[in-house]
Amino acid sequence: MSSSLPIGIFDSGIGGLSVLQHIRDLLPSEDLIYVSDRDNLPYGSKESRFILERSKYIVEFLIEQKVKTIVIACNTATAVAVSHLRNSYPLPIIGMEPGVKPATANSQNGVIGVLATEGTLVSGKFQSLVQRHANGTDIFYCPCHGWVEAIENNGATHGKTVELVEQSLIPVLEKGVDTLVLGCTHYPFVKDTIEKVAGSSVTIIDTGRAVARQLQRRLSDEEILSSNPDTGQQRYWCSGSPEKTQKLIAKIQGQPCIVNCLPLPD
């Protein structure tokens, strides 16, 4: 496999851009293709069969674009589909994993909170993760209903989004957590609000950079790290209307971009 081929990244919406930015910072010479399945967000409230079918379709689309590896920049899609995808396709596939392990290691009082979608929290993969790493830690879950839609439709700093985040955090903070895990790639966009509400004594765990490092190790092991001396290019695709996605990405990244329309399944 050629080292000059691009890396594919996908999410249910624009949340995966938080992961893309870590990848860009760590691997500046890599070409990236990002797919946003905005027409079907949020994945967290969808049935597993639907998430698996969408994930398979997007992976096959990315393979048609001749990517050398794929990053599932979505915790819910990872929880539902990563095992099947790895068994079905011949290229490296990197998934997300909520930072329960680093959170339990970081916690001073043994009380942590996990912020995630319902789909992630009820998945067998997540429950297995908790069983492996809980180590006597008290773990409280916050199914952040409506966060993804609010971030996508209103923006991370909109008053309605901020109010929703603040109200959702109250129950889990009342448990006395000293560490919060961001279990969805959309949530780093409201990290400032979370930090403001939680206070400086609460540590926020985001695994986006760890995923970028894992990707770097995998590409190095496969000897397919890009040797391009220039900054890599980025291409974008989305389901639904590309105009809305284009505006969102441009706002987040601070520069204009072109978003292509993802073809419909046959």
Contacts in CASP RR format, 6 or more apart in sequence:
PFRMAT RR
TARGET T0000
AUTHOR 0000-0000-0000
METHOD contacts of the structure
MODEL  1
MSSSLPIGIFDSGIGGLSVLQHIRDLLPSEDLIYVSDRDNLPYGSKESRF
ILERSKYIVEFLIEQKVKTIVIACNTATAVAVSHLRNSYPLPIIGMEPGV
KPATANSQNGVIGVLATEGTLVSGKFQSLVQRHANGTDIFYCPCHGWVEA
IENNGATHGKTVELVEQSLIPVLEKGVDTLVLGCTHYPFVKDTIEKVAGS
SVTIIDTGRAVARQLQRRLSDEEILSSNPDTGQQRYWCSGSPEKTQKLIA
KIQGQPCIVNCLPLPD
1 68 0 8 1.000
1 91 0 8 1.000
1 222 0 8 1.000
1 224 0 8 1.000
2 68 0 8 1.000
2 224 0 8 1.000
3 68 0 8 1.000
3 223 0 8 1.000
3 224 0 8 1.000
3 225 0 8 1.000
3 226 0 8 1.000
3 227 0 8 1.000
4 31 0 8 1.000
4 226 0 8 1.000
4 227 0 8 1.000
4 228 0 8 1.000
5 31 0 8 1.000
5 66 0 8 1.000
5 67 0 8 1.000
5 68 0 8 1.000
5 224 0 8 1.000
6 30 0 8 1.000
6 31 0 8 1.000
6 32 0 8 1.000
6 33 0 8 1.000
6 65 0 8 1.000
6 66 0 8 1.000
6 67 0 8 1.000
6 68 0 8 1.000
6 235 0 8 1.000
7 23 0 8 1.000
7 27 0 8 1.000
7 30 0 8 1.000
7 31 0 8 1.000
7 32 0 8 1.000
7 33 0 8 1.000
7 67 0 8 1.000
7 68 0 8 1.000
7 69 0 8 1.000
7 70 0 8 1.000
7 71 0 8 1.000
7 215 0 8 1.000
8 32 0 8 1.000
8 33 0 8 1.000
8 34 0 8 1.000
8 35 0 8 1.000
8 62 0 8 1.000
8 65 0 8 1.000
8 67 0 8 1.000
8 69 0 8 1.000
8 70 0 8 1.000
8 71 0 8 1.000
9 16 0 8 1.000
9 19 0 8 1.000
9 20 0 8 1.000
9 23 0 8 1.000
9 32 0 8 1.000
9 33 0 8 1.000
9 34 0 8 1.000
9 35 0 8 1.000
9 70 0 8 1.000
9 71 0 8 1.000
9 73 0 8 1.000
10 34 0 8 1.000
10 35 0 8 1.000
10 36 0 8 1.000
10 37 0 8 1.000
10 55 0 8 1.000
10 58 0 8 1.000
10 59 0 8 1.000
10 62 0 8 1.000
10 70 0 8 1.000
10 71 0 8 1.000
10 72 0 8 1.000
10 73 0 8 1.000
10 74 0 8 1.000
10 77 0 8 1.000
11 17 0 8 1.000
11 19 0 8 1.000
11 35 0 8 1.000
11 36 0 8 1.000
11 37 0 8 1.000
11 72 0 8 1.000
11 73 0 8 1.000
11 74 0 8 1.000
11 77 0 8 1.000
11 185 0 8 1.000
12 36 0 8 1.000
12 37 0 8 1.000
12 38 0 8 1.000
12 40 0 8 1.000
12 41 0 8 1.000
12 42 0 8 1.000
12 43 0 8 1.000
12 44 0 8 1.000
12 74 0 8 1.000
12 76 0 8 1.000
12 77 0 8 1.000
12 148 0 8 1.000
13 36 0 8 1.000
13 37 0 8 1.000
13 38 0 8 1.000
13 41 0 8 1.000
13 148 0 8 1.000
13 152 0 8 1.000
13 186 0 8 1.000
13 238 0 8 1.000
13 245 0 8 1.000
14 36 0 8 1.000
14 38 0 8 1.000
14 151 0 8 1.000
14 152 0 8 1.000
14 186 0 8 1.000
14 245 0 8 1.000
14 248 0 8 1.000
14 249 0 8 1.000
14 252 0 8 1.000
15 73 0 8 1.000
15 74 0 8 1.000
15 148 0 8 1.000
15 151 0 8 1.000
15 184 0 8 1.000
15 185 0 8 1.000
15 186 0 8 1.000
15 188 0 8 1.000
15 189 0 8 1.000
16 34 0 8 1.000
16 36 0 8 1.000
16 73 0 8 1.000
16 74 0 8 1.000
16 185 0 8 1.000
16 186 0 8 1.000
17 34 0 8 1.000
17 249 0 8 1.000
17 252 0 8 1.000
17 253 0 8 1.000
18 73 0 8 1.000
18 185 0 8 1.000
18 186 0 8 1.000
18 188 0 8 1.000
18 189 0 8 1.000
18 206 0 8 1.000
18 208 0 8 1.000
19 71 0 8 1.000
19 73 0 8 1.000
19 96 0 8 1.000
19 185 0 8 1.000
19 208 0 8 1.000
19 211 0 8 1.000
19 212 0 8 1.000
20 32 0 8 1.000
20 34 0 8 1.000
20 73 0 8 1.000
20 234 0 8 1.000
21 253 0 8 1.000
22 208 0 8 1.000
22 209 0 8 1.000
22 211 0 8 1.000
22 212 0 8 1.000
23 30 0 8 1.000
23 32 0 8 1.000
23 71 0 8 1.000
23 211 0 8 1.000
23 212 0 8 1.000
23 215 0 8 1.000
24 30 0 8 1.000
24 32 0 8 1.000
24 234 0 8 1.000
25 212 0 8 1.000
26 209 0 8 1.000
26 212 0 8 1.000
26 213 0 8 1.000
26 215 0 8 1.000
26 216 0 8 1.000
27 212 0 8 1.000
27 215 0 8 1.000
27 216 0 8 1.000
27 219 0 8 1.000
27 225 0 8 1.000
27 226 0 8 1.000
28 231 0 8 1.000
28 232 0 8 1.000
29 226 0 8 1.000
29 227 0 8 1.000
29 228 0 8 1.000
29 229 0 8 1.000
29 230 0 8 1.000
29 231 0 8 1.000
29 232 0 8 1.000
30 225 0 8 1.000
30 226 0 8 1.000
30 228 0 8 1.000
30 232 0 8 1.000
31 226 0 8 1.000
31 228 0 8 1.000
31 232 0 8 1.000
31 233 0 8 1.000
31 234 0 8 1.000
31 235 0 8 1.000
32 232 0 8 1.000
32 233 0 8 1.000
32 234 0 8 1.000
32 235 0 8 1.000
33 62 0 8 1.000
33 65 0 8 1.000
33 67 0 8 1.000
33 234 0 8 1.000
33 235 0 8 1.000
33 236 0 8 1.000
33 237 0 8 1.000
34 234 0 8 1.000
34 235 0 8 1.000
34 236 0 8 1.000
34 237 0 8 1.000
35 58 0 8 1.000
35 61 0 8 1.000
35 62 0 8 1.000
35 236 0 8 1.000
35 237 0 8 1.000
35 238 0 8 1.000
35 262 0 8 1.000
36 236 0 8 1.000
36 237 0 8 1.000
36 238 0 8 1.000
36 239 0 8 1.000
36 245 0 8 1.000
36 259 0 8 1.000
37 43 0 8 1.000
37 54 0 8 1.000
37 58 0 8 1.000
37 238 0 8 1.000
37 239 0 8 1.000
37 262 0 8 1.000
38 152 0 8 1.000
38 238 0 8 1.000
38 239 0 8 1.000
38 240 0 8 1.000
38 244 0 8 1.000
38 245 0 8 1.000
39 238 0 8 1.000
39 239 0 8 1.000
39 240 0 8 1.000
40 46 0 8 1.000
40 50 0 8 1.000
40 54 0 8 1.000
40 239 0 8 1.000
41 148 0 8 1.000
41 149 0 8 1.000
41 152 0 8 1.000
42 76 0 8 1.000
42 117 0 8 1.000
42 146 0 8 1.000
42 148 0 8 1.000
42 149 0 8 1.000
43 51 0 8 1.000
43 54 0 8 1.000
43 74 0 8 1.000
43 76 0 8 1.000
43 77 0 8 1.000
43 80 0 8 1.000
43 117 0 8 1.000
43 119 0 8 1.000
44 51 0 8 1.000
44 76 0 8 1.000
44 117 0 8 1.000
44 118 0 8 1.000
44 119 0 8 1.000
44 120 0 8 1.000
44 148 0 8 1.000
45 117 0 8 1.000
45 118 0 8 1.000
45 119 0 8 1.000
48 80 0 8 1.000
51 76 0 8 1.000
51 77 0 8 1.000
51 80 0 8 1.000
51 81 0 8 1.000
52 80 0 8 1.000
52 81 0 8 1.000
52 84 0 8 1.000
54 77 0 8 1.000
55 72 0 8 1.000
55 77 0 8 1.000
55 80 0 8 1.000
55 81 0 8 1.000
55 85 0 8 1.000
56 81 0 8 1.000
56 84 0 8 1.000
56 85 0 8 1.000
56 88 0 8 1.000
57 265 0 8 1.000
58 262 0 8 1.000
59 70 0 8 1.000
59 85 0 8 1.000
59 89 0 8 1.000
59 93 0 8 1.000
61 237 0 8 1.000
61 262 0 8 1.000
61 263 0 8 1.000
62 70 0 8 1.000
63 89 0 8 1.000
63 91 0 8 1.000
67 91 0 8 1.000
68 91 0 8 1.000
68 92 0 8 1.000
68 219 0 8 1.000
68 224 0 8 1.000
69 91 0 8 1.000
69 92 0 8 1.000
69 93 0 8 1.000
69 94 0 8 1.000
69 215 0 8 1.000
69 218 0 8 1.000
69 219 0 8 1.000
69 222 0 8 1.000
69 224 0 8 1.000
70 85 0 8 1.000
70 89 0 8 1.000
70 91 0 8 1.000
70 92 0 8 1.000
70 93 0 8 1.000
70 94 0 8 1.000
71 93 0 8 1.000
71 94 0 8 1.000
71 95 0 8 1.000
71 211 0 8 1.000
71 215 0 8 1.000
72 78 0 8 1.000
72 81 0 8 1.000
72 82 0 8 1.000
72 85 0 8 1.000
72 93 0 8 1.000
72 94 0 8 1.000
72 95 0 8 1.000
72 96 0 8 1.000
73 95 0 8 1.000
73 96 0 8 1.000
73 185 0 8 1.000
73 211 0 8 1.000
74 96 0 8 1.000
74 184 0 8 1.000
74 185 0 8 1.000
75 96 0 8 1.000
75 97 0 8 1.000
75 98 0 8 1.000
75 116 0 8 1.000
75 117 0 8 1.000
75 120 0 8 1.000
75 183 0 8 1.000
75 184 0 8 1.000
75 185 0 8 1.000
76 117 0 8 1.000
76 119 0 8 1.000
76 120 0 8 1.000
76 123 0 8 1.000
76 184 0 8 1.000
78 95 0 8 1.000
78 96 0 8 1.000
78 97 0 8 1.000
78 125 0 8 1.000
79 119 0 8 1.000
79 120 0 8 1.000
79 123 0 8 1.000
79 124 0 8 1.000
79 125 0 8 1.000
79 126 0 8 1.000
80 119 0 8 1.000
80 123 0 8 1.000
80 125 0 8 1.000
82 93 0 8 1.000
82 95 0 8 1.000
82 125 0 8 1.000
83 125 0 8 1.000
85 93 0 8 1.000
86 93 0 8 1.000
92 218 0 8 1.000
92 219 0 8 1.000
92 222 0 8 1.000
94 211 0 8 1.000
94 214 0 8 1.000
94 215 0 8 1.000
94 218 0 8 1.000
95 211 0 8 1.000
96 183 0 8 1.000
96 185 0 8 1.000
96 207 0 8 1.000
96 208 0 8 1.000
96 211 0 8 1.000
97 129 0 8 1.000
97 207 0 8 1.000
98 114 0 8 1.000
98 116 0 8 1.000
98 120 0 8 1.000
98 126 0 8 1.000
98 129 0 8 1.000
98 181 0 8 1.000
98 182 0 8 1.000
98 183 0 8 1.000
98 207 0 8 1.000
99 181 0 8 1.000
99 183 0 8 1.000
99 205 0 8 1.000
99 207 0 8 1.000
99 210 0 8 1.000
100 112 0 8 1.000
100 114 0 8 1.000
100 129 0 8 1.000
100 130 0 8 1.000
100 133 0 8 1.000
100 134 0 8 1.000
100 139 0 8 1.000
100 181 0 8 1.000
101 129 0 8 1.000
101 132 0 8 1.000
101 133 0 8 1.000
102 205 0 8 1.000
102 207 0 8 1.000
102 210 0 8 1.000
103 112 0 8 1.000
103 113 0 8 1.000
103 114 0 8 1.000
103 137 0 8 1.000
103 179 0 8 1.000
103 180 0 8 1.000
103 181 0 8 1.000
103 203 0 8 1.000
103 205 0 8 1.000
104 110 0 8 1.000
104 112 0 8 1.000
104 133 0 8 1.000
104 134 0 8 1.000
104 135 0 8 1.000
104 137 0 8 1.000
106 179 0 8 1.000
106 203 0 8 1.000
106 205 0 8 1.000
107 137 0 8 1.000
107 178 0 8 1.000
107 179 0 8 1.000
107 203 0 8 1.000
108 178 0 8 1.000
109 176 0 8 1.000
109 178 0 8 1.000
110 136 0 8 1.000
110 137 0 8 1.000
110 138 0 8 1.000
110 178 0 8 1.000
111 137 0 8 1.000
111 138 0 8 1.000
111 140 0 8 1.000
111 175 0 8 1.000
111 176 0 8 1.000
111 177 0 8 1.000
111 178 0 8 1.000
111 179 0 8 1.000
112 137 0 8 1.000
112 138 0 8 1.000
112 139 0 8 1.000
112 140 0 8 1.000
112 177 0 8 1.000
112 178 0 8 1.000
112 179 0 8 1.000
112 180 0 8 1.000
112 181 0 8 1.000
113 139 0 8 1.000
113 140 0 8 1.000
113 141 0 8 1.000
113 142 0 8 1.000
113 172 0 8 1.000
113 175 0 8 1.000
113 177 0 8 1.000
113 179 0 8 1.000
113 180 0 8 1.000
113 181 0 8 1.000
114 121 0 8 1.000
114 139 0 8 1.000
114 140 0 8 1.000
114 141 0 8 1.000
114 142 0 8 1.000
114 180 0 8 1.000
114 181 0 8 1.000
114 183 0 8 1.000
115 142 0 8 1.000
115 144 0 8 1.000
115 169 0 8 1.000
115 172 0 8 1.000
115 180 0 8 1.000
115 181 0 8 1.000
115 182 0 8 1.000
115 183 0 8 1.000
115 184 0 8 1.000
115 187 0 8 1.000
115 194 0 8 1.000
116 126 0 8 1.000
116 141 0 8 1.000
116 142 0 8 1.000
116 143 0 8 1.000
116 144 0 8 1.000
116 181 0 8 1.000
116 183 0 8 1.000
116 184 0 8 1.000
117 143 0 8 1.000
117 144 0 8 1.000
117 148 0 8 1.000
117 183 0 8 1.000
117 184 0 8 1.000
118 143 0 8 1.000
118 145 0 8 1.000
120 126 0 8 1.000
120 183 0 8 1.000
120 184 0 8 1.000
121 141 0 8 1.000
121 143 0 8 1.000
130 139 0 8 1.000
138 175 0 8 1.000
140 172 0 8 1.000
140 175 0 8 1.000
140 177 0 8 1.000
141 172 0 8 1.000
142 168 0 8 1.000
142 169 0 8 1.000
142 171 0 8 1.000
142 172 0 8 1.000
144 165 0 8 1.000
144 168 0 8 1.000
144 184 0 8 1.000
144 187 0 8 1.000
145 168 0 8 1.000
146 164 0 8 1.000
147 161 0 8 1.000
147 164 0 8 1.000
147 165 0 8 1.000
147 168 0 8 1.000
147 184 0 8 1.000
147 186 0 8 1.000
147 187 0 8 1.000
147 190 0 8 1.000
148 184 0 8 1.000
148 186 0 8 1.000
150 158 0 8 1.000
150 160 0 8 1.000
150 161 0 8 1.000
150 164 0 8 1.000
150 165 0 8 1.000
151 161 0 8 1.000
151 186 0 8 1.000
151 189 0 8 1.000
151 190 0 8 1.000
152 186 0 8 1.000
152 248 0 8 1.000
154 160 0 8 1.000
154 161 0 8 1.000
155 161 0 8 1.000
155 189 0 8 1.000
156 189 0 8 1.000
156 190 0 8 1.000
156 193 0 8 1.000
157 193 0 8 1.000
161 190 0 8 1.000
161 193 0 8 1.000
162 190 0 8 1.000
162 193 0 8 1.000
165 190 0 8 1.000
165 193 0 8 1.000
165 194 0 8 1.000
165 197 0 8 1.000
166 193 0 8 1.000
166 197 0 8 1.000
169 194 0 8 1.000
169 197 0 8 1.000
169 198 0 8 1.000
172 180 0 8 1.000
173 197 0 8 1.000
173 198 0 8 1.000
173 202 0 8 1.000
177 202 0 8 1.000
178 201 0 8 1.000
178 202 0 8 1.000
178 203 0 8 1.000
179 202 0 8 1.000
179 203 0 8 1.000
179 204 0 8 1.000
179 205 0 8 1.000
180 194 0 8 1.000
180 198 0 8 1.000
180 202 0 8 1.000
180 203 0 8 1.000
180 204 0 8 1.000
180 205 0 8 1.000
181 205 0 8 1.000
182 188 0 8 1.000
182 191 0 8 1.000
182 194 0 8 1.000
182 204 0 8 1.000
182 205 0 8 1.000
182 206 0 8 1.000
182 207 0 8 1.000
183 207 0 8 1.000
185 208 0 8 1.000
187 194 0 8 1.000
187 206 0 8 1.000
188 206 0 8 1.000
188 208 0 8 1.000
189 252 0 8 1.000
191 204 0 8 1.000
191 206 0 8 1.000
194 204 0 8 1.000
195 202 0 8 1.000
195 204 0 8 1.000
198 204 0 8 1.000
216 225 0 8 1.000
219 225 0 8 1.000
226 232 0 8 1.000
234 257 0 8 1.000
235 260 0 8 1.000
236 245 0 8 1.000
236 246 0 8 1.000
236 249 0 8 1.000
236 257 0 8 1.000
236 258 0 8 1.000
236 259 0 8 1.000
236 260 0 8 1.000
237 259 0 8 1.000
237 260 0 8 1.000
237 261 0 8 1.000
237 262 0 8 1.000
238 245 0 8 1.000
238 259 0 8 1.000
238 260 0 8 1.000
238 261 0 8 1.000
238 262 0 8 1.000
239 261 0 8 1.000
239 262 0 8 1.000
240 261 0 8 1.000
240 262 0 8 1.000
242 259 0 8 1.000
242 260 0 8 1.000
242 261 0 8 1.000
243 259 0 8 1.000
245 259 0 8 1.000
246 257 0 8 1.000
246 258 0 8 1.000
246 259 0 8 1.000
249 257 0 8 1.000
249 259 0 8 1.000
250 256 0 8 1.000
250 257 0 8 1.000
END
